[in-house]
Amino acid sequence: MAFNRLYYLRLDQSSAKGIKATLVCIFCNVILAVIKILTGVFGNSYALIADGVESITDVFSSFVVISGFKIGAKPPDEKHPFGHGKAESLAAFIVSLIVMLAAVFIAVKSALEIITPHFAPARYTLFVLVGVVIIKEIMFRKLWQVGGEVGNIAMKADAWHNRSDALTSLAAFIGLSIIQIGGERYAAADEWAALFASGIILWNGIQFYRASTGELMDEQAPAELEGKIKQAAAQEQGVLGVEKCRVRKSGRGYFIELHVEVDGKISVLEGHNIAHRVEGRLFRSELNIIDTVVHVEPFESEKTIL
């Protein structure tokens, strides 16, 4: 197994970019959490208080993402010969659980508030909600964009955690608008809106839970990526075919086990050199290959049954 230093050089650069974007979102979430909780308390809006709690969990999940970035960027060592990339998958798993727990928390509290008589929220809470929706959507788009650029699933999960906040606020805005138009008899619309939003949040939490557990369980990479790897290997001089390709994701990179077919009449040394050239080609590609094992087989027509 060869160690791809180029991958870890790119990893350090992308990690710094991801951490910077996440820190900005942490600062914004702290400010938003204070504003929403205070407005919710004085404006009599449970949806805003729930939103504030959601922003606090956003802060915690963002710190989890940063930890995943820092640990995942560490190169292999004696105790971790395959590197630390799984830390990012673990961070995504934790964030997905946080998102799902937040959805359940909001749903339970909303249901309890529906059956409890209470006063309608103040009108000015609507203006706060509009601002929250706009800011949260901007934060989502920024985190999602950077998460896609650096290939970090934990950051994408955290981005959706922020969008879930925007959805909760949007639902609350609709609910409060109904209250303002319909009057006190529609006071529970605030909680029904939060309950509806919790379902959307839970659904997305489940999607990221599935993706993160897939990585942790070494699920085979998508067929499209496997095809690109086989195509790159087949372009190397001396490779007559690609028999097998196993790919597993670790953080933002991939480990590959590849079986290439060569002329069975060449020397062991020449076959070994072909395998090394295939490794080098894969490392230089834009496929984020961490390490690869290339096994040499005689070309299919030359194989015999033992």
N, C-alpha and C positions, 0 to 999 in steps of 0.2 A: 504494500500500500504506500503510495507516494503522497507526500505532504505538499499541498498547494499553497505556497506562501502568497501568491498573487490574490487568492480568494480572501485571505485574512487582511491583506492590505486594503482591499475594497471594502471589507466588512467594517474595519475601523472608521473609514470615512463615512459610510452610510449610517453607522451607529451614532456618530456625533450629530449628524443631521436629524435623525429621529429623536434623539434625546432633547435637542434644542426645541423642536416643535412641541414635544410633550410637556416640557417645562413651561412654555408659554400658555398652554392649555390649563395646566395646574393653577397658574396665577389667575387666569380668567375664571376658573371654576370656584376658587375660594371667594372671589368678589361676588360672583353670582349667587353662591350659596347663602351668603350673609344677606344680600338684598332680598332674595326670594323668601327666606324664612321670616325675616322681619316684616316684610309686606304681607305675607300669609297670616302671621299672628295678629297684626293690627288691622288687616283688611278682612279678616274672618274667612280666608280661603284655604281649605285643606289641600286643594290641588297645588297651590303654590308652596305650601309647607312640604308636601311630598316631593315637589320639584327640587326644593332646597336640599332635602335629604339625598335625593338622587345626585345632585351636584357634589355632595360630600363623598359619596361612593365613587364618583368620577375621579376625584382627587386621589383616593386610595388606589383605584385601579391604574391610574397613570403612573404612580410610583412603582407598582408591580411591573408595568411595561418597561420603565427605565431600568429596573433591576434585571429584567430579561435581556435588555440591550447590553448592559455592562457584562453580565456573566456569559452570555452567548458569544460575545466577541473575543473571549479568551481563546488562545490557540491550544492545541492538544498538549497535555502534560503526562507525567508518568502514571497518574491515577486515572486520567481521562484521555486515553489514546485516540478516541474518536471525537475529541473536542467537547465543547460545552453548548453546542447549538440547541440541544433539547430544552435548555433553559427558556428559550423564546416560546417554544410550544407549550411548556408548562405555564408560562406567564399568560399565554392566550387562554389556556384552560382555566386558570384562576379568574381571569377577567370575565370569561363566559359565565362562570358560577356567580360572580358578583352581579352581573347583569340579570341573571335569572332570579336571584334572591331579591334584588331590588324590585323586579316585576311582581313577585309574590307579596312582598311587603306593601307595595302600593295597592295591590288588589285587595288584600285583607283589610287594610285601613280604610280604603274607599268603601268596601262593603259594610263595614261597621258604621261609617259616617252616614251611609244611605238610610239606615234604619234608626238613626239617632236624630231627633229634631234639632235644628240649628238655624242660625240667621244666615241670610244671603250675604255673599261676599261684597265688599265695597267696590264701587265702580272703577276706582283708580287702579285696581289690580289688573284690569285689562291692559293698560298701557305698559305695565311692567312685563306682562306676558308677551306682548308684541316684541319688546326689546330682547327678551330672553330667547324667543324663537329665532330671531335674526342672528344674534350672536352665536347661539348653539349650532345653527346650520353652517355658519362660517367656520366654526371650529371643526365640525364634522368633515367638511370638504377639505380643509387643510390637512387634518390627520389622515384622512383616507388617501389623499394624494401622496403625501410623504410615505405612508405605509405601503402604498403600491410601488413607489419608486425604490424603496429599500427592501421590499419583499418581506415585510414583517407582519405576520398574521395577528400577533398580539396588539399591534398598533391599530390594525383595522378593526379588531374587536373593540378597542378603546374608542375608536372613532364612532362606532355604532352606539357605544354607551352614551356618547355625547348627543348623537342624533336621537336616541331614545328620550333624552331630556327635552329635546326640541319637540318631539312628538307629544310628550306628556303636556308640555306647555301649550302646544297648539290645541290639543283636546280640551285642556282647561279653559283656553280662550273661548272655544266654541260653547263649552258648558256655561261659562260666566255670561256670555252674550245672551244665551237663552234665558238665563235668570233675569238679566237686565230688561229684556223685552217682555218676558212672561210674568215676571213678578215672583213673590215669595212662594207660590205654589210649585215653582220649578226650582226651588233651592237645592234639591238633590242633583241637579244636572251637573254641577261642579264635580261631584264624586263619580257620577256615571261616566263622565268624560275621562277622569283619571283611571277608572276601571277598564275602559275600552283601550286606553293607551298602554296599560300594563300588559294586555294580551299581545300587542305588537312588540313590546319590549321582550317579553318572554320568548316569542317566536324567533327573534333574531339572536337571543342568547343561546337558544338550542342549536341554531345553525353554526355558530362559532364553537360551541361545545363539540359538535360532531367533527368539525374541521380540525380542532386542536387534538382531540383524542385520536383521530386518524393519523396525525403526525407522530404522536407519542407511541402508537402501536405499529409504527413503521409501515404504514399503508403504502402500496405501490403508487408511484408518481403518475400523473395523468399520461394517457397514451400519446398526446401531442409532444410532451417533453421526451418520452422514450423514443419516439420517432426521430426527433432532432439529434439525440445522442447516437442512435444507430447510423443516421445519415452522416454525421461528422466522422465517426469511426470508419465507415465504409470508404470515405474519401482518401484515407491514408494509403500510400503506395504499399503494396504487398498484402493488403487485406482483401480477401476474395469473398467474404461474407461475414455477417454478424449472426451468430447462432442464438445467443441468449443475452438478455439485458435486464438486470434487477436494479431498481432505483428506489432509494428511501430518502426522505427529507429530514434534515436536521437544521433547525433554525431557518436561515435564509439560503442554505446550500444543500447539496445532494451528495450522497455516497453511491457509488456505482460499482456493480459487479458485471463485467462484460466478457463475453466469450466471442472471440474473433476467429475466423477461419483463414488459414494461410496454406500455401503450398506445402504438402506433407513431405516433400523431398528436400526442403531447405534445411540448413543446420539449426541446432538448438539456439546458437548464438544469434543467428539471423532472425529467428522467430522472436527471440527475446528483445531484439532491437526494434522490431515492428511494434511489439506491445508497448515499448517505451515511447515510441513516436505517437502512438494512439493516445497515450496518457497526456503527452505534451499538447497535442491538438485539442483535447477536451479541456485541459486546464486553461488554454489561451482563449477558449470560446467565451461567449457571454452567457453560458448556461449555469454559472455559479456552482461549479463542481468543486467539492471540498477534497475528496479523495476518491481514487478509483483502483480497482483490481482488474487487470486485463489478463484473461486466461486464453492461451493459444491452443487452437484445435486444428487438426488437419482438415482440409477442404472436404465438404460433404461427400463428393464423388470418390474420394480417396479413402474413406473410412471402411473398415472391415468389421465384421461381427466376430467378437472374441468368444 
